[in-house]
Amino acid sequence: MSGRYNIRETADRTQNGRSVRIHPDNSLITIDPGRVSGMLEVPSGQIEPYLEELIVTLIDECLSVVCPSACFSCFQRPEIDVSAGTMKLQGYTFYLNKMVASCLQKSEEIYCFIGTCGKEMENLSRKHLQQGNLLEGYIIDIIGSEMAESVAGIAHDTIEKYANRSGMKISNRYSPGYCRWPVSDQQKLFALMSGNTCGVKLTDSSLMLPIKSVSGIVGAGKEMKRMEYQCSKCDAKYCLFRDKYRNH
């Protein structure tokens, strides 16, 4: 692994293998100012210089305070029913949706992961809002979401390295709340990862705390394939991966 990672591998509390915690260096967190302006609904190539400079300044401010971490656990022998859109794993039934189930049907293992920016991002956004800096607070909130996805990407890449050691390839990552996968299934995911959640907690309504956190699953198997996200097959309007934001 890269020298900029601090990885500690621990014993999983389940009967299946391993859990891993990752503490990446902040320099690994990548934020595209163009994606941030895209989420502000600024047309491509039409951003005002002052706003462009403000976004870059706020990204630097966020990187100076963020405390990223991620963790994942590996579980074997998932039972995936594409026609029902379900996955049975360790006694839990996940209602993935047929599209996600079809993408994972050749999985021999499932990696469950959680990535977080910590409380610092929401605290910084709140500080600006309380000072009356409404635009800055809103932009920081967007940057925090982007940072959480960057941390999830680091977890995804690390999962791929672990899977490759066993001669396996991996799928895309999928999260509860996207692709019509009920966000309530997050309760089962957290139950599976009990003791390995990077300090992230879940409310009764399945909201993660700290808010700037991401959870999900990745399939692994000898015939799995990591691809571009198929936005045309999904009707989630505000997904961070949608082509709408890729094109900014």
C-alpha positions in Angstrom: 0.0 0.0 0.0 1.0 3.6 -0.5 3.1 5.1 2.3 0.5 7.9 2.6 -1.9 5.3 4.0 -2.1 4.3 7.7 -3.9 0.9 7.5 -4.7 -1.2 10.5 -6.1 -4.7 9.8 -8.2 -6.2 12.7 -10.1 -9.4 13.3 -13.7 -9.3 12.2 -16.3 -10.1 14.8 -18.2 -12.3 12.3 -17.1 -15.8 11.3 -15.9 -14.5 7.9 -12.4 -13.2 7.9 -11.1 -9.7 7.9 -11.9 -6.1 8.7 -9.7 -3.1 7.6 -9.6 0.5 8.8 -8.0 3.2 6.6 -6.7 6.6 7.7 -5.7 8.3 4.4 -3.6 11.4 4.2 -5.6 14.6 3.4 -3.5 15.0 0.2 -5.3 12.0 -1.2 -8.7 13.7 -1.0 -9.4 15.0 -4.5 -12.0 17.7 -5.2 -12.8 19.0 -8.6 -13.8 22.7 -8.4 -15.8 22.2 -11.7 -18.0 19.6 -10.0 -18.6 22.0 -7.1 -19.7 24.8 -9.5 -21.8 22.2 -11.4 -23.7 21.5 -8.2 -24.3 25.2 -7.8 -26.0 25.0 -11.2 -23.4 27.2 -12.8 -23.3 26.5 -16.6 -20.0 25.1 -17.8 -17.5 27.8 -18.8 -19.7 30.6 -17.4 -18.5 30.8 -13.8 -17.6 34.3 -12.5 -13.9 34.7 -11.4 -14.8 35.7 -7.9 -16.9 32.5 -7.4 -14.2 30.3 -9.0 -11.7 31.8 -6.6 -14.0 31.4 -3.6 -14.5 27.7 -4.4 -10.8 27.0 -4.6 -10.2 28.9 -1.3 -13.0 27.0 0.5 -11.6 23.6 -0.8 -8.2 24.5 0.7 -9.9 25.5 4.0 -11.8 22.2 4.1 -8.7 20.2 3.4 -7.0 21.9 6.3 -9.5 20.6 8.8 -11.0 17.4 7.5 -10.2 14.1 9.3 -11.0 11.3 6.8 -11.3 7.6 7.6 -12.8 4.5 6.1 -13.3 0.9 7.0 -14.6 -2.3 5.3 -15.4 -5.9 6.1 -15.4 -8.9 3.8 -18.2 -11.5 3.8 -18.3 -14.7 1.8 -21.0 -16.6 0.0 -23.7 -14.0 -0.8 -26.9 -15.4 -2.1 -28.1 -13.0 -4.9 -31.6 -13.4 -6.5 -31.7 -11.1 -9.6 -35.4 -11.8 -10.3 -36.3 -10.7 -6.8 -33.6 -8.0 -6.6 -32.4 -9.3 -3.3 -29.2 -10.4 -1.6 -28.9 -12.7 1.5 -25.8 -12.1 3.5 -25.0 -13.4 7.0 -28.7 -13.9 7.8 -29.8 -10.5 6.5 -31.9 -9.9 3.3 -31.0 -6.8 1.4 -33.6 -5.4 -1.1 -31.0 -4.1 -3.6 -33.3 -3.6 -6.7 -32.9 -5.8 -9.8 -30.4 -3.5 -11.5 -27.9 -3.6 -8.6 -28.5 -7.3 -8.0 -27.7 -8.1 -11.7 -24.5 -6.1 -11.4 -23.5 -8.2 -8.3 -24.8 -11.6 -9.4 -21.3 -13.1 -10.0 -20.0 -12.0 -6.6 -18.2 -14.6 -4.5 -17.6 -12.1 -1.7 -19.2 -8.9 -0.6 -17.2 -6.0 0.9 -19.3 -3.7 3.1 -17.7 -0.3 3.6 -18.1 3.0 5.4 -16.2 6.2 4.7 -16.4 9.5 6.6 -15.0 13.1 6.7 -15.6 13.3 10.4 -17.5 16.1 12.2 -15.2 18.8 11.0 -17.0 19.5 7.7 -20.4 20.1 9.2 -18.9 22.1 12.0 -17.1 24.4 9.5 -20.2 24.8 7.4 -22.3 25.7 10.5 -19.6 28.2 11.6 -19.9 30.1 8.3 -23.7 30.0 8.4 -23.8 31.4 11.9 -21.5 34.2 10.8 -23.9 35.1 8.1 -21.7 33.7 5.3 -24.6 31.8 3.7 -22.9 31.2 0.3 -19.7 30.0 1.9 -21.6 27.7 4.3 -23.6 26.2 1.4 -20.5 25.6 -0.8 -18.7 23.9 2.1 -21.7 21.6 2.5 -21.3 20.7 -1.2 -17.5 20.2 -0.8 -18.1 18.0 2.2 -20.3 15.7 0.1 -17.6 15.6 -2.6 -15.0 14.8 0.1 -17.1 11.9 1.5 -17.3 10.4 -2.0 -13.5 10.8 -2.4 -13.0 8.9 0.8 -15.4 6.2 -0.4 -13.3 6.1 -3.6 -10.2 5.5 -1.6 -12.0 2.7 0.3 -13.1 1.3 -3.1 -9.5 1.3 -4.5 -8.2 -0.3 -1.4 -10.9 -3.0 -1.5 -9.7 -3.7 -5.1 -6.1 -4.3 -3.9 -7.3 -6.7 -1.2 -9.5 -8.6 -3.7 -6.7 -8.8 -6.3 -4.6 -10.6 -3.7 -7.1 -13.4 -3.9 -7.2 -13.4 -7.7 -10.5 -11.6 -7.7 -11.9 -8.5 -9.5 -14.4 -6.1 -8.1 -17.7 -4.3 -9.1 -18.7 -0.7 -8.8 -19.7 0.4 -5.4 -23.4 0.8 -4.5 -25.0 2.6 -1.6 -28.4 2.4 0.1 -30.6 5.2 -1.1 -29.4 5.0 -4.7 -30.7 3.0 -7.7 -34.0 2.4 -5.7 -32.2 0.5 -3.0 -34.1 1.5 0.2 -32.0 3.6 2.5 -33.5 1.6 5.4 -31.2 -1.3 4.4 -28.4 0.7 5.9 -29.5 -0.6 9.3 -28.6 -4.1 8.2 -25.3 -3.0 6.7 -24.3 -1.3 10.0 -25.4 -4.4 11.9 -23.1 -6.5 9.8 -20.2 -4.1 10.4 -20.8 -3.8 14.2 -17.5 -2.7 15.8 -16.0 -1.6 12.5 -17.9 1.6 11.6 -15.1 4.3 11.9 -17.1 6.0 14.7 -20.1 6.6 12.3 -23.4 6.1 14.0 -26.9 5.5 12.5 -30.1 7.2 13.6 -33.5 5.3 13.6 -34.3 7.0 10.3 -31.0 5.6 8.8 -29.2 9.0 8.7 -25.5 8.7 9.2 -23.7 10.8 11.8 -21.3 12.5 11.0 -23.5 13.5 8.0 -20.7 13.6 5.5 -20.3 9.9 5.4 -20.9 7.2 2.8 -21.7 3.5 3.2 -22.2 0.8 0.6 -21.1 -2.5 -0.8 -18.7 -3.8 -3.4 -18.9 -7.3 -5.0 -15.8 -9.4 -5.6 -15.3 -12.4 -7.8 -13.2 -13.9 -10.6 -15.8 -12.7 -13.2 -16.6 -9.3 -11.7 -16.0 -6.0 -13.6 -15.7 -2.4 -12.6 -17.4 -0.1 -15.1 -18.6 3.4 -15.7 -21.9 4.1 -13.8 -24.9 3.4 -16.1 -26.8 6.7 -15.5 -29.2 6.0 -18.3 -30.6 3.0 -16.4 -31.2 4.9 -13.2 -33.8 7.6 -12.4 -32.0 9.1 -9.3 -32.1 12.8 -10.2 -29.6 14.1 -7.6 -27.0 11.3 -7.6 -23.4 12.6 -7.3 -22.4 10.3 -10.2 -24.9 11.5 -12.7 -23.8 12.7 -16.2 -25.2 16.1 -15.4 -22.4 16.7 -12.9 -19.7 14.8 -14.8 -20.1 17.2 -17.8 -19.2 20.4 -15.8 
